[in-house]
Structure formats: structure tokens, C-alpha cells
């Protein structure tokens, strides 16, 4: 193969910010040209960012996209071939109105259009809702080197690489048969912990199978609940990594399709990757929603401590306010832990006791509640009142400050409904709703490890977790031990296993049945929670669509 210098333009696009995205593409293209690149790769749907969802159904939006693409082609540097992802109108007259396409721009014009062939419609993906699968010539010639172009999912259906195939065809085989010297994948591939190693391993297996270099460019940034990690790659025909772009940060990586390219550092552990991902998700979500600061309740517990650390990393300590709201049941050590955390992070901190407003509620409700009959043994009415009073205080502060309220619930609690609707489930963004409680502890220790000092107090990391809504309460009064609970949840939620299969894996039948029931009856709560940042392969959110009123018992 002839020598070829390329640029992997891994950018943080904003959904539907056509002017901003065009400016970023033009700037990256100029940097690529200055670095000597002959071809620059931009990610899937770069013009709009992945993914604009039902904005794609608006003709005025597609008109604006078409104008932006024409403007971009004229603005790019001469003698630089640029491959840019964009939605394009379908012309067949049958099927969806759009294609998910790559535009090949050279010499001031759109010289070629290549359409995505495999449209994912599972988990968080719903591309068949908007796009029609396309067929087109997938080969782009740059200086005598034939580039075989695939678009994200097009590379995820190799029978010898993937455990299961979702589609009949394999576009990678097609580009190889068409004579590709290099396999190129322009991706909009969201981050999950499973993909952290799996995506690069899959691409390396494709490179090795076809004995050709593989180039993958991915976008970076937070788009609502999705987080894109970048991690663009150049792989040799033996699967070895020739070059790699940054993780969780924009990058313009210029290199030859040859060994010895730049090797940016990536997080070495799941805990470090999760921390980077969540900070990026908070930063972009706040910025793109016009929020300059954040507020959260600081209970002295592990969940709010981790969310505070993530918020400070994302926004800076002067833009984060933590509020402790003790009640008659709050311990002194919890307030002390919350204060110590705030001091360690350098963030703002306030104490607003709820007892002055809780006591009147207590008095007011006793008689009407008593009229309803005897108090059930598992009554949580006044526990929920406290949670809702706290949320009223936080929302008042958020409204006055124009700040985003961060939800601090973890995945274990959300799964089991161990949370209060319109109380601690409220907020603008659920930062750790896809982290099981046991993983919350691991990521929290990573915060301290990276800082080289105590950020999250050791007492927060070691004391029994408690909502502190009644005397001497601990989470394990209501839930199984978290190591057991999280293992069962992982099988029921991520693994999609039945209760019978989980019991056969060695778990107590009564505990499994209890956990499954809690998951089921909490579905109505989860439907009303704020968007949650996704880091696992099956999060509570748009990728898990379970009916609320249904009879299936897992």
C-alpha cells in the first residue's frame, strides 16, 4: 500500500448546533492540513452530532442540514479529502425519508455519498425510526489508496468476530471484496464499560481477519444520557494498535497508516473510565442546557459524596453547592462528613435543617392519617415526607440560582424502588443512576486514589449506608446486603436472566424472588426519574422499555 497520512478528527459536537459543528469541523480540517494529512475522517452524523432523534422528522431541520453541508464543502481546505457524517434525503420513494450517510468532500464540493447499511434498532438505538438502509459504492480513492468506508454498525456484524449477528449482510466483507486497502469506520459509538475494551478488540479482530489496517474515528462528549468516549484508533493488519486518540476528550490525531503513531493515554481501569465518563456527561449536559452551576443534597453518605466529586471535576468547585438538610434522625457524624467533603473539594456548602418544617407536617398529618386506619408495619409515609421536604428546599435554591439540581440515586436503589418519588428521585440529571452501590464505593476510592489524598472521608466509605429517615436505620433493614443485591440485579437487569436461572446460579430463591418483585413494582417510579448517564450495557432509561402495568414475573 502507498504511504498515506490521515487525520482522525474526534470532536465534541453539540446536537443540532449546525454552525458550531461546522466551525469545529473546519478548524480540525485546517489542523489536519497543517499536519500534512491527505484525508481527514469525521464521525458519524458529525454535522448534527449523534443523534438528533426526532429532529430528523422536521423538514426545516433537514433543509438547514443540506445548506450546512454545501457551505462546509466550500469552506474546507483545498487538496484535503474530508469524510463527514450527515443525514441525507433518500430518493427511492419507498421507505424512510433519510439515509445515515458519509459525505466525501473534496475540491469544494460533495464528490461522493456513501450510505449506512446496517441500522441498529436495539437498546438505546432506534435508527430504523428515521433512516433507510442504503447501498452505494463504499470505496474512496485517496492518492491511489482505496479506503473501504463503513459507518458504525456496519462493522458490528462479522460472523467470525461477533458472538451473534443481527443482520444478513456484512458491509466489511463487501468493502474488502471491492478492493479496499484500508477499512475505515466512521462511528457514533456510545461509551459503556463493556465497550471499553470490547470495541477495540472487535476492530482488531476484523483487521487481523482481513489482513488490512482498520481506522475508526468516534465522536466524544455527552448527549443527554449518552456519553461518547472518542478513543479513535488506527490498527495494523495484525490487530496491533498503531495509533490512538484521546479518551473522553476532543483530539485531532494526525498520523501515517503505519506503525509508530501517537498513543494517547486511556483510563486503565473501569473505575477511572467511569469517573471520566460521568464528569464529561455532567459537563456537557450542564453547558448545553444553559446551566452554569449545580446544586445537590449532601447527606454525608457515599452516593452524594461521589456525585459532588464528579460535579466539581466537571464544573469546578466554585460552581457547585452542597446542601446538608439534617432532620431529627440525622447523626452528627453525617453532617461532619458532608462538611469535610465540601472542604476537601473546595466547594460551597450550606446547612439548612428541615426540622422546623417537618414538625408542622408531622402534627398536621397525624389525625387524617390515623383516620385511614392502623399504621402498617412497613409504613414509610413520614420518611417520604422528609425526602420531599428536602427536595423542595433544593429546588427553591436551584430556581433562585438558575442551577441544575443533580440527582444522587444509585442503580441499586433505583432498581429496587428504594427512593422517594418527587423526593430524592427528582432533579435535572441522575449522575450515578447506572452505578450499582458496590461500584459506587469502588469509584469513590478511585477519586481518593487519583487525588493522592482523602477527598471522600474514610468514615463515609466505611460506615453502614443509611437514609437516616428513622431511628437507627440502615439500608439493610430494607434491602439485601449490597454485594448480594448487586450480583442478583446484574443478572436480572444486564443479563436478562429469569429468576429460575439466577437461583440456579446459586442465589437464595426467597431473596431472588424478593428482588425481582421490587424491580417490577418500581417501574412506575423509574418512568418519572430524570435522565440518567449511561455506563453499562443495560441502563434504566431509553434502552430498557418495560411496561409498567404487566403480569410477567421475571
Buried (B, 14 or more C-beta within 10 A) or exposed (E): EEEBBBBBBBBBBBBBBBEEBBEBBBEBBBBBBEBEBBBBBBBBBBBBBBBBBEBBEEEEBBEBBBEBBBEBBEBBBEEBBBBBBBBBEBEEEEEBBBBBBBBBBBEEEBEBBBBBBBBBEEBBBBBBEBBBBBEBEBBBEBEEBBBBBBBBBBBBBBEEBBEEEEBEBBBBBBBBEEEBBBBBBBBBBBBBBBBBEEBBEBBBBBBBBBEBBBBBBBBBBBBBBBBBBBBBBBBBBEBEBBBBBBBBBBBBBBBBBBEEBBEBEBBEEBBBBBBBBBBBBBBBBBBBEEBEBBBBBBBBBBBBBBBBBBBBBBBEBEBBBBBBBBBBBBBEBBBBBBBBBBEBBEBBBBEBBBBEBBEEBBEEEEEEEEEEEEEEEEEBEBBBBBBBBBBBBBBEBBEEBEBBBBBBBBBBBBBBBBBBBEBBBBBBBBBBBBBBBBBBBBBBBBBBEBEEEBBBBEBBBEBEBBBBBBEEBEBEEBBBEBEBBBBBBBBBBBBEBBBEBBBEEEBBEEBBBBBBBBBBEBBEBBEEBBBBBBBBBBBBBBBBEEEEEEEEEB
